Amino acid sequence: MKQYILLVAAAMVIALIPNETAFAKDTCFDCHQTAGDKPSELFKHDIHSRRGVSCAGCHGGNTNAEEMEQAMDKKAGFIGVPKGDDISRACAACHSSPEKMKSFGSTIPTNQWEFLQSSVHARPSLKGKEHIVQCITCHNAHGIVPVKSPSSPVYPLNIVKTCTKCHADIALMRSYNPSLPVDQLEKYRTSIHGMRNAKGDTKTAECANCHGSHDIRSAKDVKSKVYASNLPGTCAVCHSNADYMKPYKIPIDQYEKYAKSVHGIALLQKHDLGAPACNSCHGNHGAMPPGVESISKVCGTCHVLNAELFSSSPHKKAYDERQLPECETCHGKHEIIAATNQLLGVNPEAVCSRCHSERQNVKGYQVAKTMRGLIDSLESEEQTVRKLVDEAEQKGMEISEAKFKLRDVRQARLQSRTMVHAFNEEKFRDVVDKGIKISGLIAEESKSAIHEYYFRRLGLVISTLIITILAMSLYLYVRRLERK
Amino acid sequence: MKPILKRVYTWVDERVELKGLVDYMGKKYVPVHPHSVWYYFGGVSLFLFIIQVVTGILLLLYYKSGEELAFESINFIMSKVQFGWLIRSVHSWTANLFILSAMIHMFSVYFEKAYRKPREITWVTGMLMFFLLLGFGFSGYLLPWNELAFFATKVGTDIAGIVPVIGKPLMIFLRGGNEVTGATLSRFFGFHVAVLPGLFTVFLGIHLLLVQRQGMSEPLHIKEESERKSMPFFPNFILRDLTLWLLVLNLLAILAVFFPWDLGKKADPFASAPAGIKPEWYFLYMFQTLKYIPGKLWFLDGEVLGIALFGIAGFLWTIVPVWDQKSSRGEQNRLVNYLGLFAVMYIILFTIIGWLA
């Protein structure tokens, strides 16, 4: 009788509810709402209820049955509250079926379940029997609203909080991956992206923009959107899109320039994962353009010696006074090309000539001119001795020692390139002289080997001639003996 | 004879009675016939042996045995020592020409049936020297301690290890352990510069003594006294020999200058064997044969069978004077010719196949 009264009460309540629930009759919902439970309260606003999906859509059972026992009869397909991966499977029953989704009038993709299974979140949870993440972990269970709805937990302004529910939980993250940082949210809030997001800009990058949504993979996975060699392309999705970036009034050619740069070629073409991507200079979760003062520090994380030499050079003070970005002034930023000798000196293409001329900053002009002369002579010496070594080697001479010394010359040339950053003629000359001295030794050894080669041939001709004459004389002598 | 030389000769003669020997030499004659040319290969082999001894001693002045020193010392000889490159190249080329010349000498003696009575001992000592020569080649090949030599020795000693009963102990004895290491190098060096030269010199002494004592063998087909021609051993044959030696010396110089023996890469016991590793050409026909024999033949292991067959063939070849009594009686033995021809064809064919493989 009590149940009957409850059902009547539920029916009355349903009658009073505005027409948000589109399904005709759902005794499960009626009863649960009458009981005043939270799931049924949330379900009233759920996109599924509005599209006619009843409780039985996920829980099974008979929504038309009058009696609870009949409604929740296992023979009627009642499964109760799904556990573990059964939760996501229940969602996927419709969300992986284009036909079913079409029948509800939905146009959203139907590959979420497939993507989720290949994502890092599909790894076994601590219980070991289910994925770490189920659909409801991010989308909620009974109050699911469209992604574009501001109340959705995966709406651009909410998703950061949703992700950090787990990713900022030190204890939880430690149990899965102790090396994974948990400060992403803190850093994100300090970034341009995070600050704009906090102000309600839904276009700025949030977690899903860079990491993906259902197909999130570990950053070490080559298929990950944030894998080193994929990252520039991921950033470029927004930053190279003229329409998308229009309101922000910043350049959109960074990717184009980067792809042609020494760093871009190393990473994107040569697949050198040690080469810097966007995040190496700008940071990742705390992405910001480096300031004038910090550029040399950023570059110096890899180019340590160059940065140290520059800091103690006379240029440091001059750059600081003029507020010039240190490395960028000579090398550029996104478009950094491989440094050649052309950068040095007083020719029009040399960067030194931008500030130094015969009339202005004369001392620097002289030093740049001398340094260029020295490095050119070292390079020329290196090429000359390399040819000599090659020639000796082609002639089959043993020249391994000289060949080994060639490495020292190359090393001296590379050192001189680094030493340029000290802008000190004396120190630069020391390094170049060292290389030229070794080149001299190599040239001596190579020439000696080449000389030896010709000496051997000459020796052979002479000895062969002598032996042949001797042999012929003997032969003629024997013939004369035998004729007697 | 000039007075000074005559005085020296008289001085020596008074002490060691040279006259008898000189008179003997003066009466010694070498048969002259269409096949006389083969006589010279014995002399050429002797000349190449002398070059090996001389260049080997010169190399010993700088060569250092040992895993860490061998390769470097050869490199030093080739790059820093005056004419070291020449000595090393001549030594390596001579080793190969020596074996080739000894093979030609052996087959010419075989086909001329020169092993027949009374020259059985000369033949056997020659065969023993030939086996020692192969030992020289095998042991000397490892001494530069380069990649090819290391793996060729590994393969070679592996094959020795297959021999039933004595194989395993023999392999361990040769290697100085279970693997080819610095201990193997030390052993091979010892064999190459002490054991083998000692034994070789003894057999060479007997061989030369017998050749001098018995003279050169005449082919069986010369039966009539009227057909017999000869030339004095001294000075005619000696001077002809000397002429050929000079030409061989020329050939060696050309080979050493135009095709200096490569040192290759230093052996790395932890590296994998380079593709297509092969032994030296004089072992190639045996190596190639072993590759063609199936793993199992009836109840016998294929490799064991191959080694046994080569062993038996080598033994029968060595004792040919024993089983070829017909030749000793002055009769033609066509079977010996056919077997010899088969051996020559087989060695040439399988060496070419092995080379091209």
Interface residues (C-beta under 8 A of the other chain):
Chain A: G396 E398 S400 E401 R456 R457 G459 L460 S463 T464 I467 T468 L470 A471 L474 Y475 Y477 V478 L481 E482
Chain B: N75 M78 S79 W85 L86 M231 P235 N236 L239 R240 L242 T243 L246 L247 L249 N250 A253 I254 V257 P260 L263
